Amino acid sequence: MEDEKTFEKLEPIRVKALDDILGIPFKVLDDGFVRVVDYLGSDESIVQAARVSYGKGTKQISQDRGLIRYLLRHRHTTPFEMCEIKLHIRIPMDAWRQWIRHRTANVNEYSTRYSLAIESAQTTNSDQWRMQATDNKQGSSGLFDTELGKEMTEDERFLHEKSREIYNKRVEQGVAREQARKDLPLSTYTEAYWKIDLHNLLHFLELRMEGNAQLEIREYANTIGREIVKRWAPIAWEAFEEYALNSKEFSGFELELISLLANGKGDEAKSKAADYGWISYKDDKLKFNMERWEFENKMNDLEIQIPW
């Protein structure tokens, strides 16, 4: 009989910094929260999985930190899928609509067919009403004057109170909960359990922590990233901050323009941008182009002067 291969005894991987906050809610917005319910794995799990996959090929990277940074830098994502986390969140329904578009998690949401709707709706202070951005159809830019904001907040309060009054009246009259709920505003809070692996969570955070993401969901993403993931997998978080959050991606054409600008060839860069379709005018005014606008923002961050 062949000798059976022996394996070392494995102990459960625990992260004290995360254990210390299990079940403790982090407040978000006026009445929302996010808290950790359970988790699996840690930085150690990422390294463990990678070394099974790559074997001797990882011996040249002697430190766990170096390996994790290498994996994230080169988008070797499967080792990060070995870590999972389950969150309990309370969030306004309009922000939840954006959240649920990330179809890479397991979700169970509070049901207003079976239970009464949560008696809470997100409110907006008079100095928090945002104006529609003119250069981004799905974004906001700037704030309304506080005096006008007071009127908007008062209208909001009236709408919330009236919709809740009508909802409660329907329930008391015996209307089915699934129908009684239909006129509740999207500001009504809902709750859900959300379980996701670290790879897909980092993708979620990269999109939702970005400056152009809607403020409300950005608040949740910032809380998850900086209060939870940073405790759970600090080495992976450090790499994520450097290679995703605080980095910039450039297309081949953008790199070509940067090379021209770095060599003092601004006129040639402007000519190429025009040929590429980035520069055109209407009534002597430069027409908006989303791709050019994104490039301009990158250049502004790098303090590189744009030649148009």
C-alpha positions, 0 to 999 in steps of 0.5 A: 500500500502506498504511503498516504500523503500527510498534510498539516493541520489547518486552523481557521483563519481569523482577523482580530481587527475584523472580529472586533467589529463584527455586528457593529453598525457603521452609520451612513447617511442619516439613517443607514448603516453597514455592518459585517455579519460574517467573513471567510479568509484574509490576506493569508488566504490570498497567498495560500491560494496563489501558491497552490496555483503557481507552486514554485513559480512564487518562490522568487517573491519571498514576501506575502506583501510582494505576492499580493501586490504582484497579483493585483498589479497584474490582475490575477484575480482568482486568489482574491475570490478565496475571501468572502464577506457578508454585510448587512446594509440599510440603504435608501431604495434609489441608491440600492437600485444602483448597488444591485446592478453589481450582479456578482454577489448573493443577496437577500433583501427585506421584503415589503410583501411580507413585512411592513415597510421600514418607517424611515426615509432619507432626508436632505438638509437645506444645504445639500441639494445638488444641481444637475451637471451640465457636462455629465447627464448622470451626475451633479455639480454644485449646490443650490442656495440654502434659502431655496434648499429650505423650500426643497427640504420642506417639500420633501418632508411633506411628501414623506409624511403624506406618502407614509400616511397613505401607506399606513391607511391602506395597510389599516384598511386591509390592502395587500402589503404588496400593493400598499407599498407602491407609492412609497418614495425611493428615499424609503430605506430598505435592508439586505444581506449582501455576500461577495468575494473580495475580487468582486468587492474591490471592483464594486469599490473601484466604481463606487468610490470614484469621484463621479459616482453618486454621493449616496452610494459613494458614502457606503463604498467609502465606509466599506472600503476604509472601515471594513476591507482595510481591517479585513485584508490590509495588504490587499487594501494597500495594493488596491489603493495604489493600483486602482483607487489612486492610479490612472489608466491611459489608452494608447491614443492618450499615451501618444498625446502625453508623449507629444506634450512631454516633448513640447509638441503641443500643436501636434497633440492638438492636431492629432486630437482634432483628427481623432474627433475630440476637437470640434466647434459650434458657434466658436465654442468647443463642443463637449466630448466625453472621452476628451473631457476624461483625458482633460481631467487626468491631465489636470490632476497631473498638472499637465497643460492642455494645448486647446 
